């Protein structure tokens, strides 16, 4: 993102997936509050994409129609 300063980004804990139980909570959110998108490659069998930019999610869903909404997926567990 234009104008973002690395020192501002590093004020927050670095995002992580392995062992992060927050990914599986009902109110999952992007880990760094300055980020607009987060991509998690999970065990080469799952790709989790979260974004505040709805067009990105729509584009991925159009290109990958079998993709699941993480919130809906978790509610079915």
MMTF fields as JSON, N, C-alpha, C and O atoms, coordinates in Angstrom:
{
  "mmtfVersion": "1.0.0",
  "mmtfProducer": "UNKNOWN",
  "numBonds": 307,
  "numAtoms": 308,
  "numGroups": 77,
  "numChains": 1,
  "numModels": 1,
  "chainsPerModel": [1],
  "groupsPerChain": [77],
  "chainIdList": ["A"],
  "bondAtomList": [4, 2, 8, 6, 12, 10, 16, 14, 20, 18, 24, 22, 28, 26, 32, 30, 36, 34, 40, 38, 44, 42, 48, 46, 52, 50, 56, 54, 60, 58, 64, 62, 68, 66, 72, 70, 76, 74, 80, 78, 84, 82, 88, 86, 92, 90, 96, 94, 100, 98, 104, 102, 108, 106, 112, 110, 116, 114, 120, 118, 124, 122, 128, 126, 132, 130, 136, 134, 140, 138, 144, 142, 148, 146, 152, 150, 156, 154, 160, 158, 164, 162, 168, 166, 172, 170, 176, 174, 180, 178, 184, 182, 188, 186, 192, 190, 196, 194, 200, 198, 204, 202, 208, 206, 212, 210, 216, 214, 220, 218, 224, 222, 228, 226, 232, 230, 236, 234, 240, 238, 244, 242, 248, 246, 252, 250, 256, 254, 260, 258, 264, 262, 268, 266, 272, 270, 276, 274, 280, 278, 284, 282, 288, 286, 292, 290, 296, 294, 300, 298, 304, 302],
  "bondOrderList": [1, 1, 1, 1, 1, 1, 1, 1, 1, 1, 1, 1, 1, 1, 1, 1, 1, 1, 1, 1, 1, 1, 1, 1, 1, 1, 1, 1, 1, 1, 1, 1, 1, 1, 1, 1, 1, 1, 1, 1, 1, 1, 1, 1, 1, 1, 1, 1, 1, 1, 1, 1, 1, 1, 1, 1, 1, 1, 1, 1, 1, 1, 1, 1, 1, 1, 1, 1, 1, 1, 1, 1, 1, 1, 1, 1],
  "groupList": [{"groupName": "UNK", "atomNameList": ["N", "CA", "C", "O"], "elementList": ["N", "C", "C", "O"], "formalChargeList": [0, 0, 0, 0], "bondAtomList": [1, 0, 2, 1, 3, 2], "bondOrderList": [1, 1, 2], "singleLetterCode": "X", "chemCompType": "L-PEPTIDE LINKING"}],
  "groupTypeList": [0, 0, 0, 0, 0, 0, 0, 0, 0, 0, 0, 0, 0, 0, 0, 0, 0, 0, 0, 0, 0, 0, 0, 0, 0, 0, 0, 0, 0, 0, 0, 0, 0, 0, 0, 0, 0, 0, 0, 0, 0, 0, 0, 0, 0, 0, 0, 0, 0, 0, 0, 0, 0, 0, 0, 0, 0, 0, 0, 0, 0, 0, 0, 0, 0, 0, 0, 0, 0, 0, 0, 0, 0, 0, 0, 0, 0],
  "groupIdList": [1, 2, 3, 4, 5, 6, 7, 8, 9, 10, 11, 12, 13, 14, 15, 16, 17, 18, 19, 20, 21, 22, 23, 24, 25, 26, 27, 28, 29, 30, 31, 32, 33, 34, 35, 36, 37, 38, 39, 40, 41, 42, 43, 44, 45, 46, 47, 48, 49, 50, 51, 52, 53, 54, 55, 56, 57, 58, 59, 60, 61, 62, 63, 64, 65, 66, 67, 68, 69, 70, 71, 72, 73, 74, 75, 76, 77],
  "secStructList": [7, 6, 6, 7, 7, 2, 2, 2, 2, 6, 6, 1, 7, 7, 7, 7, 7, 6, 6, 7, 4, 4, 4, 4, 1, 6, 6, 7, 7, 7, 1, 1, 6, 6, 7, 1, 3, 3, 3, 3, 3, 3, 6, 6, 6, 3, 3, 3, 3, 3, 3, 1, 7, 2, 2, 2, 2, 2, 2, 2, 2, 2, 2, 7, 6, 6, 7, 7, 7, 2, 2, 2, 2, 2, 2, 6, 7],
  "xCoordList": [0.845, 0.0, 0.89, 1.836, 0.584, 1.364, 1.335, 0.276, 2.491, 2.581, 2.733, 2.844, 2.74, 2.891, 4.369, 5.222, 4.658, 6.031, 6.275, 5.467, 7.397, 7.699, 7.679, 7.236, 8.149, 8.143, 6.725, 6.501, 5.772, 4.372, 3.844, 3.109, 4.219, 3.778, 4.35, 3.646, 5.623, 6.306, 5.954, 6.483, 5.076, 4.577, 3.699, 3.449, 3.237, 2.327, 3.067, 4.062, 2.565, 3.132, 3.034, 2.049, 4.061, 4.025, 2.92, 2.736, 2.191, 1.125, 1.693, 2.805, 0.922, 1.338, 0.106, -0.981, 0.266, -0.854, -0.697, -1.648, 0.507, 0.725, 0.522, 1.254, -0.472, -0.776, -1.653, -1.911, -2.114, -2.952, -4.422, -5.069, -4.927, -6.31, -7.325, -8.486, -6.902, -7.828, -8.356, -9.44, -7.602, -8.045, -9.36, -10.171, -9.572, -10.734, -11.847, -12.814, -11.727, -12.796, -13.866, -13.597, -15.082, -16.163, -15.867, -16.313, -15.136, -14.874, -13.458, -12.738, -13.06, -11.719, -11.505, -12.414, -10.297, -9.99, -8.525, -7.725, -8.194, -6.821, -5.991, -6.396, -4.822, -4.035, -3.413, -3.439, -2.86, -2.261, -3.32, -3.84, -3.654, -4.72, -4.432, -5.344, -3.2, -2.87, -3.032, -3.028, -3.175, -3.275, -4.685, -5.665, -4.765, -6.043, -6.336, -7.468, -5.297, -5.448, -4.489, -3.388, -4.926, -4.062, -4.257, -5.385, -3.145, -3.175, -2.429, -1.283, -3.093, -2.489, -2.521, -3.588, -1.351, -1.26, -1.166, -0.177, -2.196, -2.316, -2.021, -2.843, -0.868, -0.533, -0.712, -1.049, -0.503, -0.622, -1.972, -2.142, -2.924, -4.241, -5.338, -6.481, -4.987, -5.991, -5.354, -4.239, -6.045, -5.603, -6.681, -7.838, -6.289, -7.226, -6.883, -5.74, -7.883, -7.696, -8.74, -9.941, -8.257, -9.151, -8.808, -7.635, -9.816, -9.558, -10.69, -11.861, -10.314, -11.308, -11.762, -12.734, -11.044, -11.362, -12.259, -11.777, -13.541, -14.535, -14.285, -14.537, -13.8, -13.541, -12.537, -12.654, -11.562, -10.573, -11.242, -11.004, -12.075, -12.78, -13.729, -13.801, -14.45, -15.368, -14.617, -15.069, -13.467, -12.667, -12.195, -12.291, -11.692, -11.245, -12.397, -12.248, -13.54, -14.702, -15.191, -15.636, -15.11, -15.489, -14.513, -14.921, -13.218, -12.197, -12.152, -11.759, -12.556, -12.532, -13.905, -14.084, -14.869, -16.248, -16.437, -17.44, -15.491, -15.599, -15.057, -15.086, -14.571, -14.04, -15.157, -16.319, -14.777, -15.748, -15.498, -14.362, -16.552, -16.474, -16.073, -16.752, -14.971, -14.444, -15.441, -15.566, -16.143, -17.118, -18.246, -18.643, -18.75, -19.807, -19.29, -19.987, -18.05, -17.452, -17.357, -17.71, -16.882, -16.714, -18.05, -18.138, -19.085, -20.395, -20.998, -21.887, -20.527, -21.029, -20.301, -20.734, -19.199, -18.425, -19.106, -18.6],
  "yCoordList": [-1.172, 0.0, 1.236, 1.336, 2.142, 3.35, 4.167, 4.361, 4.636, 5.497, 4.761, 5.395, 3.445, 2.663, 2.593, 2.33, 2.826, 2.825, 1.532, 1.141, 0.872, -0.427, -0.361, -1.308, 0.734, 0.86, 0.811, 0.278, 1.363, 1.31, -0.121, -0.551, -0.843, -2.233, -3.085, -3.908, -2.884, -3.719, -3.373, -3.986, -2.407, -2.123, -3.264, -3.4, -4.076, -5.176, -6.503, -6.606, -7.512, -8.854, -9.343, -9.079, -10.054, -10.601, -11.655, -12.439, -11.681, -12.669, -14.082, -14.293, -15.046, -16.439, -17.32, -16.922, -18.504, -19.432, -20.66, -21.083, -21.234, -22.465, -22.205, -21.431, -22.86, -22.693, -21.496, -21.214, -20.789, -19.612, -20.039, -20.24, -20.173, -20.621, -19.569, -19.897, -18.31, -17.238, -17.438, -16.956, -18.143, -18.386, -19.167, -19.016, -19.992, -20.865, -20.349, -21.068, -19.11, -18.532, -17.943, -17.651, -17.77, -17.234, -15.851, -15.541, -15.031, -13.661, -13.505, -12.586, -14.405, -14.345, -13.0, -12.464, -12.46, -11.172, -11.146, -11.966, -10.209, -10.008, -9.657, -8.837, -10.291, -10.159, -8.773, -8.241, -8.185, -6.854, -5.82, -5.839, -4.92, -3.959, -2.994, -2.316, -2.924, -2.057, -2.774, -2.136, -4.106, -4.896, -4.836, -4.655, -4.989, -5.049, -6.46, -6.774, -7.316, -8.689, -9.584, -9.17, -10.804, -11.8, -13.118, -13.54, -13.761, -15.033, -16.057, -15.839, -17.181, -18.254, -19.526, -20.0, -20.067, -21.361, -22.396, -22.445, -23.221, -24.141, -25.563, -26.178, -26.082, -27.481, -27.915, -29.072, -27.052, -27.284, -27.857, -28.242, -27.91, -28.442, -27.387, -27.625, -26.233, -25.201, -23.837, -23.606, -22.955, -21.575, -20.692, -20.715, -19.926, -19.012, -17.599, -17.16, -16.892, -15.514, -14.667, -14.926, -13.662, -12.7, -11.333, -11.009, -10.539, -9.216, -8.266, -8.645, -7.035, -5.974, -5.474, -4.727, -5.895, -5.478, -6.559, -7.6, -6.304, -7.291, -7.778, -8.944, -6.915, -7.309, -8.461, -9.318, -8.488, -9.571, -10.894, -11.901, -10.891, -12.113, -12.556, -13.743, -11.616, -11.949, -12.545, -13.521, -11.958, -12.45, -13.887, -14.748, -14.138, -15.486, -16.477, -17.6, -16.052, -16.941, -17.246, -18.36, -16.266, -16.497, -17.445, -18.316, -17.27, -18.118, -19.518, -20.477, -19.627, -20.908, -21.148, -20.937, -21.584, -21.706, -22.721, -22.665, -23.639, -24.599, -24.029, -24.695, -22.807, -22.169, -21.991, -21.785, -22.074, -21.935, -20.652, -20.201, -20.095, -18.956, -19.503, -20.372, -18.993, -19.525, -19.395, -20.308, -18.288, -18.084, -19.123, -19.727, -19.317, -20.325, -21.726, -22.551, -22.0, -23.318, -23.622, -24.716, -22.655, -22.872, -23.052, -23.78, -22.398, -22.514, -23.898, -24.305, -24.63, -25.963, -27.055, -28.207, -26.681, -27.678, -28.005, -28.819],
  "zCoordList": [0.0, 0.0, 0.0, 0.781, -0.858, -1.005, 0.286, 0.885, 0.702, 1.877, 3.197, 4.247, 3.163, 4.387, 4.761, 3.913, 6.012, 6.503, 7.273, 8.116, 6.978, 7.581, 9.113, 9.763, 9.689, 11.151, 11.707, 12.794, 10.971, 11.405, 11.355, 12.244, 10.322, 10.175, 11.301, 11.884, 11.6, 12.587, 14.03, 14.957, 14.229, 15.586, 16.075, 17.273, 15.143, 15.464, 15.332, 14.615, 16.035, 15.937, 14.491, 13.802, 14.044, 12.693, 12.598, 13.528, 11.493, 11.337, 11.274, 10.789, 11.767, 11.716, 11.611, 12.029, 11.062, 10.904, 11.785, 12.442, 11.801, 12.555, 14.049, 14.665, 14.605, 16.025, 16.343, 17.513, 15.322, 15.546, 15.616, 14.588, 16.815, 17.014, 16.575, 16.331, 16.47, 16.068, 14.65, 14.32, 13.813, 12.44, 12.438, 11.524, 13.448, 13.482, 14.388, 14.639, 14.885, 15.697, 14.775, 13.61, 15.304, 14.457, 13.881, 12.776, 14.595, 14.145, 13.609, 14.0, 12.711, 12.144, 11.461, 10.827, 11.594, 10.968, 10.562, 11.014, 9.721, 9.28, 10.511, 11.335, 10.626, 11.85, 12.04, 13.15, 10.992, 11.122, 10.767, 9.651, 11.683, 11.41, 10.256, 9.784, 9.802, 8.667, 7.33, 6.277, 7.369, 6.138, 5.554, 6.277, 4.262, 3.554, 3.055, 2.687, 3.046, 2.586, 3.373, 3.738, 3.623, 4.262, 3.522, 3.27, 3.178, 2.465, 3.301, 3.694, 3.57, 4.36, 3.524, 3.131, 3.26, 2.596, 3.702, 4.433, 3.823, 4.94, 4.479, 3.8, 4.839, 4.625, 3.166, 2.914, 2.244, 0.797, 0.357, -0.8, 1.283, 0.918, 1.036, 0.647, 1.57, 1.817, 1.656, 2.123, 1.012, 0.869, 1.486, 1.065, 2.474, 3.14, 2.694, 2.816, 2.177, 1.751, 2.463, 2.383, 3.154, 3.799, 3.236, 3.054, 2.962, 2.411, 2.742, 2.777, 2.981, 3.133, 1.771, 1.662, 0.731, -0.635, -1.243, -1.689, -1.253, -1.671, -3.093, -3.397, -3.959, -5.354, -5.44, -6.316, -4.549, -4.561, -4.233, -4.9, -3.209, -2.811, -3.923, -4.24, -4.511, -5.61, -6.793, -7.392, -7.132, -8.241, -7.97, -8.845, -6.769, -6.422, -6.464, -6.944, -5.958, -5.94, -7.358, -7.635, -8.247, -9.648, -10.337, -11.105, -10.056, -10.676, -10.072, -10.737, -8.816, -8.104, -7.482, -6.282, -8.279, -7.806, -6.67, -5.958, -6.495, -5.397, -4.076, -3.042, -4.133, -2.924, -1.901, -2.251, -0.647, 0.435, 1.219, 1.363, 1.705, 2.602, 3.976, 4.522, 4.531, 5.79, 6.931, 7.747, 6.999, 8.062, 7.958, 8.954, 6.736, 6.533, 6.799, 7.389, 6.356, 6.568, 8.06, 8.5, 8.829, 10.269, 10.971, 11.959, 10.473, 11.117, 10.903, 11.652, 9.889, 9.61, 10.403, 10.429, 11.043, 11.816, 13.125, 13.898]
}
